Amino acid sequence: MEESGFILGVDLDGVVGDFYGQLRKIAAEWLDKPEEALTKEVSFGLDEWGLEEFGGYERLHRFAVGERGLFREMKPLKHASAVLRKLSMKGIRIRIITHRLFIKHYHKTTIEQTVEWLDSHAIPYWDLCFMQDKGAVGAHVYIDDAPQNVIKLRENGCHTIVFTNSTNRRLPPPRADNWLEVERLVLEAAYEWKTGALNLFGAEGFSK
C-alpha cells in the first residue's frame, strides 16, 4: 500500500504494550509481595507500590529489563497490533517514538528487546525513534499515555490523543480508552488532514 504521507507518532509503553501489567508481575517478585497486593490504579512513577524501600523505580526498571526481559515479554494491549496493521494498510506511516533509553548501560538490551517484540507481534512501523523530546521527531498526530509527554506535545501545538490509563485520567480530550477508539480517531484525523481541516497547532479540548 502506498503511503498517504500522514504520520502517526505512537508511544509503546502503556499504549501498544501492557507495560504496567507486565511490570506489576515483576514488581511483585522484586518486592516479595503477592501480585494482588500491588494496586493497578497507579500514578506516574508507581509511588503506590512502595518502591523507595527497595531502591526506587530505577532499580526495579534495571531488574525488569536486564533480568526479566520486560520489553520482550510484555503482551500487546487488546486490538493494538491488528489496528496498527490496518492503519498501515491504509497508507498511514507508523512512527514509533519511545523514551526507553534513560537507563545507562542498558541501551543495547533495550533496543534488541524492542525490535524483537515489535517483529514477534507483527507490529508495522516505518520509523523507530528513541527520543525524550517526542515533538522533535515530527508526526501529524501523536498517541501517548504519559501525562508530561501529552502536556508538552500539546503545548508545542501537536495534535495528541491520550491513551487512557490510571496515570492520565485528569487530562482533557481527545482521548481513547481502547484501540478501536484509536482507530476511529486516527482515521478521522487522517481524513481531516487530507481535506486540509486538521488543526496541527492545538488539540481540541486542551487548555493550559
N, C-alpha and C positions, 0 to 999 in steps of 0.2 A: 504494500500500500504506500503510495506517495505521500510524503509529509505535507501537512497543510501549512506549516510554518508556525502553528500555535504551540507554545511551550508550556508544559505543566511541571512546576517545581514541586517535587514530592519528598517529604521527610520520611525516614524509615521507622525510627523507634517510637512506638506508641501510635503510629499511623498505618504503616503497612504491616509491621511485625508486632506481635504481642509482647512488647518489651517488659511491661510491668508484670504480666502474668509469669513470664519465664524468670525474671529477676526475683519475684516473690518466692519461687521454689528454691532458688539458690540461696536467697537470704535466710530462709528457714534453716537450711543446713549450716550456714555461716554463723547464725545466732544461736543454734541449737534449740530451736523452738518449733512447735508444730506449725505447719503452714497456715492452719486455720487461725492461729494467734496473730497473724500479720494482716492488718486490715487491707482491703482492696481500695478503700477510699483514702488515697494518699494525696499529699500536696507535692509540688515540685521540690525535690531534694529528699523526699522519703523520711522526713523527721518522725513520722508516726511509728516507724519500725524500731526506733531506739538504736540507731546505728552508732551513735557517738561513743558509747561504751566499748565498741569493738573497732574503733579507729576511724569511724565516719564512712561516708559514701565512697570516697575514692578507694579505700582499701577493699570494700566489697566489690567495687567495679573491677579492680585488678584481678581478684579471685574469680569473679564471674566470667571474665573474658579469657584470662590466661589458663585457668584450671577447669572450667566448666563449659567453655565454648559458647558463651552467651549468644553471640551474633550468628552462630552456626545452628544452634539448637532451637531457638525460639520459633514458634509457629506463626504463620501469617494470620492476620485478622480475617474474619469471615468475609468472603467475596473479594478481598483486596487483589489477589493475583488475577482472578478472572476479569475484574473490572479494568485493571491496568492493561490486560491483553486486549480487551475490547476497545479501549480508548486508543491504544496504539494502532489497532487495525483501522481505525477511523482517521489515521494520519496525524494524531496528536503526538508530539515529541515528548517523551517521558525523560525528565531530567532529575535524577536522584540527587538530593542535596542534604547531606548529613554531617553533623558535627561530632564525629566519633573519635577523632584523633586528638583528644585532650589529655590523655594519659601518656606520659613519656615512656619510651622503650616498648610500647605495645602497638606501634603503628603497623608493622608488617603483619602481625597476627590479626589485627582488626581488619585490615584491608583484605587479607586472604579469606577470613570468615565471611565478610560482607559479600564478596564476589561469589563465593561458593554457595551462599544462601540464596542470593538472587537467581543464580543459574539453576539451583536444585528445585526451586519453586516456579521456574519458567516465568519470571517477572521481567517484562521487557523494559529496556532503557537504552537511550542513545548516549547519555552522559552520566557519569558517576563523579560527583564533586564532594570532596571532604572539606567543608567550609564552615566557619563560625558565622561569618557575615553572609547570610544566605542571599540577601538582596544584591550583593556584588556579583553574583553569578548571572542573574537575569532570567526571568520567566514571565509569561503573561499572567498566570495565576499560580499561586502557591497553596499548598496544604500542609499544615503543621499543627502540632499539639502543644508545644512548649509555650507558656504564656509570654515569656520575654521575647521569644522569636516572633510570635504573632504581632505583639505590640510594636516591635522595632520595624518589622516589614510594613505594617500599616502606616506607621509614622513616616516611612520613606515613600509612601504612595503606592505600595504594592498590593494588588488585589489578593487578599489572603483568606482562605477558608480555614476555620478552626475545626480540627477533628476532635470530637468531644471525648473527654475523659475527666476523672475527678480533679485533675490539676488545673482545668481551664474553664470551669462552668460559669465563671463570672464574666468571661469575655463576651462581647456582643457579637451578633451575626455579621456576615454569613458563616454558618457552621453546618457540619454534617455529623450525624450520630452514627452513621454506618457507611459502608462503601457503595451501597445502592444510591444513597443520597449524594455521595461524592460524584458518582457517575452523572447524575442529573445536573448538579451544579456546574460541573466542568463542561458538559455539553452545551448548557445554556451560555456559559461564558465564551466558549469557542464560537458559538453562533453569533453572539453579540460582537465579538472581535472581528469576525468575518464581515459583518454588516457595518462595522465602524461604530457600534453603540457601546462597546465595553469601556468603562471609565478606568483607566490604568493609574489614576492619580488619586486614590482614596477608595476604601471599601465601604459599600453601603452599610449603614447602621453603625459605623465606627465613630467614636468620639474620644478625644484625648482625655 
